[in-house]
Amino acid sequence: MEFIHGAKVTDVDELKRRDVSPEKVNRLLIKTYLKQLLEDGFFHADPHPGNLLVMPDGRVAFFDFGMVGRITPDLQSKMIDAFFHVVSKDAAGIADDLIALDFLKPGTNPIVVKPVVEKMFEFHLNRKLKDVNFKELTYDLADVMYDYPFRLPSNFTYIMRALMTLEGIGIITDPEFNFFETAKPYAKEFMLRREGNDFRKAFVDKIMGRDEGGKIDWDRTWKLAKMAFKSVLNTGI
């Protein structure tokens, strides 16, 4: 048993007394939580202020793991795609994401409901990113679910509630806080890491000829190398 010293994440006066800015705490909270969701695949499902403390060294401690959830790598990839469709204001992409994430009831024709989702998200995405509120977006999606054949997958119940809770903490401690703007650089970091790992594995598999019964296809390998070189030139990496 260990006693953890710290200040509540919502105690702005105490945080400032300790020379810890609420903005820094919010960034750390979002980064930590996105790591749980998008990298670890194991997350704290009830991150309310009573379960969080800012320790003297600036780290955040999570308490009470009575409610947790797991996320598969496939779901992680789809969530990252959905996040960046919101950031890039791609309503059609978000509609496709909801279908891919199993938000439609079995037997529903996606072509029928896709325009409804696009219209609903366009209302929010026509605003500046800093004005897009995760809670409002979620509530509007819930309203659509009552009128159309949507459902909330069980694994998303905890995820969406947790993200709304974190957004609430951010807004309480910093009126300028925006979930999407804060999360964007960290989500991009996890996306690039995931894509990099997938590319390296696929590249090694092809080089080793694992998809060809153990034979190396040198012509294909050379083409892949040229493609990779062009990618480096185009991206400036």
Steps between C-alpha positions, in 0.01 A plus 500: 500500500637841403376845598505746211543869578356750257247766408163449335507567127219755543665689790635784287621713794700212649647410162612858443646512851709199400598678178307251285281655231153357431588504128794269563286265710233486229756420232646227718156356576406484132835356394490238776145401419560479126797277572272270699241495221712500186819327605457292816151374416413506871336808650359643822125525439412751774749792495298747710685758718477279810704232324779731386781679685787718381809383689774738624722413202224592254395149407134396508391206716190294417304334782224240528533258210168336577375607156735431210467413133698335223541603136620279216766624253236501225273726706794727583567550129137582427484747790808683374346520153178642647689758706686634199184509290357732767816712504506521119124575497421202279132428569483220242804337657341516845186335365713217361680475835175454692408219264845341539476538879174302503270787596233374259253232599534170307322500166494878464577643158796741548403694187173609666648638823832635375352832373336555841831459681680723252243776548517474880879521509519778242324729751788456744781476247411830335621661822864562589666200661543689829120541514419132443390347830532124551204487740268687261613279213425189706157624610401581141610153395285355779198694369554351154510153653144538627363584156710270283627140522813578698629340816781576743745207507561385857873573487427863411276573798795534738729661243264784412402564860866510604593744223208727591617492863854601400364777279296624798809507721685695233226761462462545878871567550567688175218684318708493179537122505391309190512121491572462129772765482669358810477141380603560138883490537490192722255314277726580205799365692322170571375478141848548353642245741232247404539559126878481534484166678253361244714618210820355647334163557351492150830611349699234687243233410531590134879517510517160667245364253269380774205549268664292227581176676840618617628626163623857469350695212783740424308689232219578744750588771670749269165661418419530870836662567437759227153570642646551847765736362233707322298516823800641686551765232132597497459523877837650580563243774 
